[in-house]
Amino acid sequence: MTTEEVYGMTESEFLGPESPESALPGRRLSELAEQAARCTAACCGAGTTASDGGSERPAAVTHPDLAGLVAVQLRSGEGPIPAAEERGEPVGAGDLLNERRWPEYRAVALDSGVRACVTLPFRRPHLTVTLSLYSFRPGALEGAARGPAQALGDLAATCLVRDRSYRAALTEVDHLGAALRARPLVDQACGIVMHVLGCDADAAFAILKRISQGTNRKLSDVASGLVDTRGRGLERELASLAG
């Protein structure tokens, strides 16, 4: 089942325009949980998680009462979410009242009134997204893993991978912009060093790098300091570094 079959729109229309805000993992997970809960029959709520192997595990739920169900699984390492992540296939319980697996999770779920659940995993390189659906009615989610939630989860996982690439590209652009803005300042500082020591451009730049590394300061900061003082009072220090 595709996005167009679920919502009557193409994937590009569903994704909408790219922006830094839409690329936030928490927002993407929240959208997935809300949409999956709306289009799954007898579903009383949903929760989502994302894992890239790091210490942070962003998650989202459609109702505050469901946050405990996600938290107990991430803390204990037991429940449909860890099981689905490990197996790479949907894991659920038709009636938690009769469920003997995951006793801690079962107790929290029943205390919230949840009787049935299913977790769908969506694996991508270096990323696993889970979508958990919950119902107050036992046996109500038996076909949920083959319904619209599957298409939504596949799309959301793909979007999260794209979002990470988008944020990485923005970071690289920022770094390149900072480097370009600092270049004239570094060139001026190199000119000062060349004038003071009578060395060539390569030697002057090497001295700036040594100062930067030795003082644990950015190269642009070192260059700014030299430009501000025009190298006055630093002749002896520069000469020692040149040697």
C-alpha positions as CSV (number, residue, x, y, z in Angstrom):
1,M,0.0,0.0,0.0
2,T,1.4,3.4,-1.1
3,T,1.0,6.9,0.3
4,E,-1.2,7.8,-2.6
5,E,-3.5,4.8,-1.9
6,V,-3.7,5.8,1.8
7,Y,-4.1,9.6,1.5
8,G,-4.9,10.2,-2.2
9,M,-1.7,12.2,-2.7
10,T,1.7,11.5,-4.1
11,E,4.8,11.0,-1.9
12,S,6.2,14.5,-2.8
13,E,2.9,16.1,-1.8
14,F,2.8,14.1,1.4
15,L,6.3,15.1,2.3
16,G,5.7,18.8,1.7
17,P,8.5,21.4,1.3
18,E,11.9,20.7,2.9
19,S,12.8,22.9,5.9
20,P,15.0,22.6,9.0
21,E,11.9,22.3,11.2
22,S,10.4,19.4,9.2
23,A,13.7,17.6,9.4
24,L,13.6,17.4,13.2
25,P,13.4,13.7,14.2
26,G,10.9,14.3,17.0
27,R,8.5,16.1,14.7
28,R,8.8,13.3,12.1
29,L,8.1,10.6,14.7
30,S,5.1,12.5,16.1
31,E,3.6,12.8,12.6
32,L,4.0,9.1,12.1
33,A,2.4,8.2,15.4
34,E,-0.6,10.5,14.8
35,Q,-1.2,9.4,11.2
36,A,-0.9,5.7,12.0
37,A,-3.3,6.0,14.9
38,R,-5.9,7.8,12.7
39,C,-5.8,5.3,9.9
40,T,-5.8,2.1,11.9
41,A,-9.2,0.7,12.9
42,A,-9.7,0.2,16.7
43,C,-6.4,1.9,17.5
44,C,-6.5,4.0,20.6
45,G,-3.0,5.4,20.2
46,A,0.5,4.9,18.9
47,G,4.1,5.4,19.8
48,T,7.3,5.7,17.7
49,T,11.0,5.4,18.4
50,A,14.2,5.8,16.4
51,S,17.6,4.2,17.1
52,D,20.9,4.7,15.3
53,G,23.0,2.8,17.8
54,G,23.8,6.0,19.8
55,S,22.8,6.9,23.3
56,E,19.9,9.1,22.3
57,R,16.5,7.4,21.5
58,P,14.0,10.0,20.2
59,A,10.4,8.8,20.8
60,A,6.9,10.2,20.4
61,V,3.4,9.1,21.6
62,T,-0.1,10.2,20.7
63,H,-1.2,10.4,24.4
64,P,0.8,11.0,27.6
65,D,-0.5,7.8,29.1
66,L,1.4,5.8,26.4
67,A,4.8,7.3,27.3
68,G,5.2,4.8,30.1
69,L,4.7,1.9,27.8
70,V,7.6,3.1,25.6
71,A,9.8,4.1,28.6
72,V,9.5,0.8,30.4
73,Q,10.6,-1.1,27.3
74,L,13.6,1.1,26.6
75,R,14.6,0.9,30.3
76,S,14.2,-2.9,30.7
77,G,15.1,-4.0,27.2
78,E,12.0,-6.2,27.2
79,G,8.7,-5.8,25.3
80,P,7.4,-5.6,21.7
81,I,9.8,-2.8,20.8
82,P,13.1,-4.5,21.7
83,A,11.8,-7.8,20.3
84,A,10.7,-6.2,17.0
85,E,14.1,-4.4,16.6
86,E,15.9,-7.7,17.2
87,R,13.8,-9.8,14.9
88,G,13.2,-7.3,12.2
89,E,9.5,-8.3,12.0
90,P,6.2,-7.2,13.7
91,V,5.8,-8.3,17.3
92,G,2.6,-8.0,19.3
93,A,0.1,-9.5,21.7
94,G,-3.5,-10.2,20.9
95,D,-4.6,-10.0,24.5
96,L,-2.2,-8.7,27.2
97,L,-4.5,-10.1,29.9
98,N,-3.3,-13.6,28.9
99,E,0.2,-12.6,27.9
100,R,3.1,-14.1,29.9
101,R,6.0,-12.4,28.2
102,W,7.3,-9.1,29.3
103,P,5.7,-8.9,32.8
104,E,6.8,-5.4,33.5
105,Y,5.6,-4.0,30.2
106,R,2.4,-6.0,30.6
107,A,1.6,-4.5,34.0
108,V,2.1,-0.9,32.7
109,A,0.0,-1.6,29.6
110,L,-2.9,-3.1,31.5
111,D,-2.8,-0.3,34.0
112,S,-3.3,2.1,31.1
113,G,-6.2,0.0,29.8
114,V,-4.3,-1.4,26.8
115,R,-5.3,-4.9,25.9
116,A,-3.7,-5.4,22.5
117,C,-0.6,-4.1,20.8
118,V,1.7,-4.6,17.8
119,T,5.1,-3.0,17.0
120,L,6.3,-2.7,13.4
121,P,10.1,-2.2,12.8
122,F,11.5,-0.4,9.8
123,R,15.2,-0.9,9.2
124,R,17.4,1.3,7.3
125,P,21.2,1.6,7.2
126,H,22.3,2.8,10.6
127,L,18.7,3.5,11.6
128,T,15.8,1.5,13.0
129,V,12.3,3.1,13.4
130,T,9.5,1.4,15.3
131,L,5.8,2.1,15.2
132,S,3.7,0.7,18.0
133,L,-0.1,0.5,17.8
134,Y,-2.3,0.0,20.9
135,S,-6.0,-0.9,21.3
136,F,-8.4,-1.2,24.3
137,R,-10.0,-4.2,22.6
138,P,-8.3,-7.6,22.6
139,G,-7.6,-9.0,19.1
140,A,-8.3,-5.7,17.4
141,L,-4.9,-5.2,15.8
142,E,-4.4,-8.6,14.1
143,G,-4.2,-7.2,10.6
144,A,-2.6,-3.8,11.5
145,A,0.9,-4.9,10.3
146,R,-0.5,-5.3,6.8
147,G,-2.5,-2.1,6.7
148,P,-1.8,1.6,6.1
149,A,0.5,1.8,9.1
150,Q,3.1,-0.3,7.2
151,A,3.2,2.2,4.3
152,L,3.4,5.1,6.7
153,G,6.2,3.6,8.6
154,D,8.2,2.8,5.5
155,L,7.8,6.4,4.3
156,A,8.7,7.9,7.7
157,A,11.9,5.8,7.9
158,T,13.0,6.9,4.5
159,C,12.2,10.5,5.4
160,L,14.3,10.3,8.6
161,V,17.3,9.0,6.6
162,R,16.8,11.8,4.1
163,D,16.5,14.3,7.0
164,R,19.8,13.2,8.5
165,S,21.5,13.7,5.1
166,Y,19.8,17.2,4.8
167,R,21.0,18.2,8.3
168,A,24.5,16.9,7.5
169,A,24.6,19.0,4.3
170,L,23.5,22.1,6.2
171,T,26.3,21.6,8.7
172,E,28.8,21.2,6.0
173,V,27.6,24.4,4.3
174,D,27.9,26.3,7.6
175,H,31.4,25.0,8.0
176,L,32.4,26.0,4.5
177,G,30.8,29.4,4.9
178,A,32.7,30.0,8.1
179,A,35.9,28.9,6.4
180,L,35.3,31.3,3.5
181,R,34.6,34.2,5.8
182,A,37.7,33.5,7.8
183,R,40.0,33.2,4.7
184,P,40.7,36.9,4.2
185,L,41.5,37.3,7.9
186,V,44.0,34.4,7.8
187,D,45.5,35.8,4.6
188,Q,46.1,39.1,6.4
189,A,47.7,37.4,9.4
190,C,50.0,35.4,7.0
191,G,51.0,38.6,5.4
192,I,52.0,40.1,8.8
193,V,54.0,37.0,9.7
194,M,55.7,37.1,6.4
195,H,56.6,40.8,6.9
196,V,57.9,40.3,10.5
197,L,59.9,37.1,9.8
198,G,60.7,37.6,6.1
199,C,59.4,34.0,5.4
200,D,57.2,32.8,2.5
201,A,53.4,32.2,2.7
202,D,53.6,28.4,3.4
203,A,55.9,29.0,6.4
204,A,53.7,31.8,7.7
205,F,50.6,29.6,7.5
206,A,52.4,26.8,9.2
207,I,53.3,29.1,12.1
208,L,49.6,30.2,12.5
209,K,48.6,26.5,12.6
210,R,51.2,25.8,15.3
211,I,49.9,28.7,17.4
212,S,46.4,27.5,16.9
213,Q,47.2,23.9,18.0
214,G,49.5,25.0,20.8
215,T,46.9,27.4,22.4
216,N,43.8,25.3,21.5
217,R,42.2,28.2,19.7
218,K,40.6,28.4,16.3
219,L,42.8,29.4,13.4
220,S,40.5,32.4,12.7
221,D,40.8,33.6,16.3
222,V,44.6,33.4,16.1
223,A,44.6,35.3,12.9
224,S,42.2,38.0,14.3
225,G,44.6,38.6,17.2
226,L,47.6,39.0,14.9
227,V,45.7,41.4,12.7
228,D,44.4,43.5,15.6
229,T,48.0,43.9,17.0
230,R,49.7,44.0,13.5
231,G,52.2,41.6,15.0
232,R,53.6,44.2,17.4
233,G,55.2,42.7,20.5
234,L,55.1,39.2,19.0
235,E,58.3,39.3,17.0
236,R,60.3,37.2,19.4
237,E,57.5,34.6,19.8
238,L,57.0,34.3,16.1
239,A,60.7,33.9,15.5
240,S,60.9,31.1,18.0
241,L,58.0,29.3,16.3
242,A,59.7,29.7,12.9
243,G,62.8,28.0,14.3
